[in-house]
Amino acid sequence: MATMNFGGMDETVVTRDEFPLAKALEVLKNETVAILGYGVQGPGQGLNMRDNGVNVIVGQRDGSKSWQKAIDDGWVPGKTLFSLEEAAQKATIIIYLLSDAGQKMYWDTLKPYLTAGKTLCFAHGFAITYKDQTNVIPPKDIDVVLVAPKGSGLSVRRNFQAGSGINSSFAVFQDATGKARDKVLAIGVTVGSGFLFPTTFEKEVYSDLTGERGILMGALAGVMEAQYNELRQQGSTPSEAFNETVEELTQSLIRLVGENGMDWMYANCSTTAQRGALDWKDKFRDATAPVFADLYESVKNGTEARITLEANSKPDYREKLQVELDAIKNSEMWQAGSQVRKLRPENWKKE
Ligand SMILES: NC(=O)c1ccc[n+]([C@@H]2O[C@H](COP(=O)([O-])OP(=O)(O)OC[C@H]3O[C@@H](n4cnc5c(N)ncnc54)[C@H](OP(=O)(O)O)[C@@H]3O)[C@@H](O)[C@H]2O)c1
């Protein structure tokens, strides 16, 4: 492991230098890897592994759009595409990529296929950490590991195709064979991770649920809405309010922040923006800090897991979700956004 200094603190990460693809393929050469579930992560991880030369098959329940998507991606029924049970039976390494609610519902069916010496790999610490709610308690004689890509399954695939990667965290929960660490790193490398950093199942799920409910999606959408509404109430048109709230962020600032950091952004904007941003940063931090504290507590005490499992286990959950998603889609701000995006020069030809 390479030791790197992150802001004054030493941390260890695994890079391609110490765990190259050739080593990963050597570790996996006698393994059959089954990707169970072909939703968002399944295609990204499965296709990357296949392109990297791993012996990989897909398990997916028949009759749904995901089954057809797997066929469209070149998986062949009876050869590389099977029912969940058949794939689990054939596999020596199972990457469990059903939705988190699906993992709970399918667990009792999967258990008989988890025979001694096999490896069960998760992409999220959810099922194991909230075992009191999910009942996911693996048998003691298998390896249980985690590779959690820090991005959407779409980016897992897109970045791989573009020749870059996505960072993933990894963890070993149970090492029955003594080889769990090598296996988890080999999985991490072959699914297309750039570098891998160590975590535990618990830390992964706590930070991940906080992040997506917080700054990555919940907080971001919330503060965008608050600013947009204020500008509209004060007389800005929808396009002006949208441009000042979202478009300038996504088309300019956040790209520069990605390249150079927010510290650089502060040092390289107008002095007017700089003065104001310096003055207002701490107010926003202090106003939102209690919300983040509530959020973390709700993650840690299992409330978020309970809400997620209850909502996503209902037979009509997709329809119910659609109503909520449509409300965001049809809101004035995101309708304005749809119009603004059409006006981007790169979209002119599509008009
Ligand atoms: N989304 C991401 O980019 C992302 C990022 C990092 C980690 N993860 C983790 O990766 C794992 C997979 O997430 P995902 O977003 O890819 O999930 P998803 O898109 O919601 O995947 C759904 C898959 O689960 C299957 N499924 C759901 N309920 C089922 C049930 N009761 N029985 C059998 N199959 C069932 C679906 O089959 P049907 O299509 O037939 O319903 C589909 O194959 C999760 O642990 C998640 O936390 C996801």
The ligand as an SDF file (V2000), in Angstrom:
LIG
                    3D

 48 52  0  0  0  0  0  0  0  0999 V2000
  -26.3800    3.1280   -8.4820 N   0  0  0  0  0  0  0  0  0  0  0  0
  -25.0590    3.2500   -8.3690 C   0  0  0  0  0  0  0  0  0  0  0  0
  -24.4110    3.8090   -9.2380 O   0  0  0  0  0  0  0  0  0  0  0  0
  -24.3240    2.6780   -7.1710 C   0  0  0  0  0  0  0  0  0  0  0  0
  -23.0830    3.2270   -6.8080 C   0  0  0  0  0  0  0  0  0  0  0  0
  -22.3300    2.6020   -5.8250 C   0  0  0  0  0  0  0  0  0  0  0  0
  -22.8530    1.4840   -5.1710 C   0  0  0  0  0  0  0  0  0  0  0  0
  -24.0870    1.0020   -5.5010 N   0  0  0  0  0  0  0  0  0  0  0  0
  -24.5960   -0.1980   -4.8380 C   0  0  0  0  0  0  0  0  0  0  0  0
  -24.6570   -1.2360   -5.8050 O   0  0  0  0  0  0  0  0  0  0  0  0
  -25.7420   -2.1280   -5.5010 C   0  0  0  0  0  0  0  0  0  0  0  0
  -26.6690   -2.1790   -6.7110 C   0  0  0  0  0  0  0  0  0  0  0  0
  -27.2210   -0.9030   -6.8900 O   0  0  0  0  0  0  0  0  0  0  0  0
  -27.8930   -0.4310   -8.2440 P   0  0  0  0  0  0  0  0  0  0  0  0
  -28.1080    1.0420   -8.1410 O   0  0  0  0  0  0  0  0  0  0  0  0
  -27.1650   -0.9910   -9.4030 O   0  0  0  0  0  0  0  0  0  0  0  0
  -29.2930   -1.1390   -8.0790 O   0  0  0  0  0  0  0  0  0  0  0  0
  -30.5520   -1.0360   -9.0390 P   0  0  0  0  0  0  0  0  0  0  0  0
  -30.2110   -0.3230  -10.2880 O   0  0  0  0  0  0  0  0  0  0  0  0
  -31.6880   -0.5660   -8.2460 O   0  0  0  0  0  0  0  0  0  0  0  0
  -30.5960   -2.5930   -9.3820 O   0  0  0  0  0  0  0  0  0  0  0  0
  -31.6850   -3.2150   -9.4250 C   0  0  0  0  0  0  0  0  0  0  0  0
  -31.3350   -4.6830   -9.7210 C   0  0  0  0  0  0  0  0  0  0  0  0
  -31.8140   -5.4380   -8.6280 O   0  0  0  0  0  0  0  0  0  0  0  0
  -32.7840   -6.3450   -9.1480 C   0  0  0  0  0  0  0  0  0  0  0  0
  -33.7770   -6.5770   -8.1040 N   0  0  0  0  0  0  0  0  0  0  0  0
  -34.3890   -5.6410   -7.3200 C   0  0  0  0  0  0  0  0  0  0  0  0
  -35.2170   -6.2520   -6.4420 N   0  0  0  0  0  0  0  0  0  0  0  0
  -35.1100   -7.5850   -6.6830 C   0  0  0  0  0  0  0  0  0  0  0  0
  -35.6920   -8.7320   -6.0880 C   0  0  0  0  0  0  0  0  0  0  0  0
  -36.5640   -8.6370   -5.0720 N   0  0  0  0  0  0  0  0  0  0  0  0
  -35.3540   -9.9510   -6.5740 N   0  0  0  0  0  0  0  0  0  0  0  0
  -34.4790  -10.0600   -7.6090 C   0  0  0  0  0  0  0  0  0  0  0  0
  -33.8930   -9.0080   -8.2030 N   0  0  0  0  0  0  0  0  0  0  0  0
  -34.2010   -7.7840   -7.7360 C   0  0  0  0  0  0  0  0  0  0  0  0
  -33.3280   -5.6680  -10.3890 C   0  0  0  0  0  0  0  0  0  0  0  0
  -33.9590   -6.5590  -11.2270 O   0  0  0  0  0  0  0  0  0  0  0  0
  -35.2290   -6.0390  -12.1080 P   0  0  0  0  0  0  0  0  0  0  0  0
  -34.6730   -5.0540  -13.0850 O   0  0  0  0  0  0  0  0  0  0  0  0
  -35.7140   -7.2900  -12.6940 O   0  0  0  0  0  0  0  0  0  0  0  0
  -36.1660   -5.3780  -11.1410 O   0  0  0  0  0  0  0  0  0  0  0  0
  -32.0070   -5.1170  -10.9720 C   0  0  0  0  0  0  0  0  0  0  0  0
  -31.2530   -6.1390  -11.5810 O   0  0  0  0  0  0  0  0  0  0  0  0
  -26.3980   -1.5560   -4.2450 C   0  0  0  0  0  0  0  0  0  0  0  0
  -25.8350   -2.1680   -3.1260 O   0  0  0  0  0  0  0  0  0  0  0  0
  -26.0120   -0.0810   -4.2980 C   0  0  0  0  0  0  0  0  0  0  0  0
  -26.0520    0.5400   -3.0390 O   0  0  0  0  0  0  0  0  0  0  0  0
  -24.8270    1.5870   -6.4900 C   0  0  0  0  0  0  0  0  0  0  0  0
  1  2  1  0
  2  3  2  0
  2  4  1  0
  4  5  1  0
  4 48  2  0
  5  6  2  0
  6  7  1  0
  7  8  2  0
  8  9  1  0
  8 48  1  0
  9 10  1  0
  9 46  1  0
 10 11  1  0
 11 12  1  0
 11 44  1  0
 12 13  1  0
 13 14  1  0
 14 15  2  0
 14 16  1  0
 14 17  1  0
 17 18  1  0
 18 19  2  0
 18 20  1  0
 18 21  1  0
 21 22  1  0
 22 23  1  0
 23 24  1  0
 23 42  1  0
 24 25  1  0
 25 26  1  0
 25 36  1  0
 26 27  1  0
 26 35  1  0
 27 28  2  0
 28 29  1  0
 29 30  1  0
 29 35  2  0
 30 31  1  0
 30 32  2  0
 32 33  1  0
 33 34  2  0
 34 35  1  0
 36 37  1  0
 36 42  1  0
 37 38  1  0
 38 39  2  0
 38 40  1  0
 38 41  1  0
 42 43  1  0
 44 45  1  0
 44 46  1  0
 46 47  1  0
M  CHG  2   8   1  16  -1
M  END
$$$$
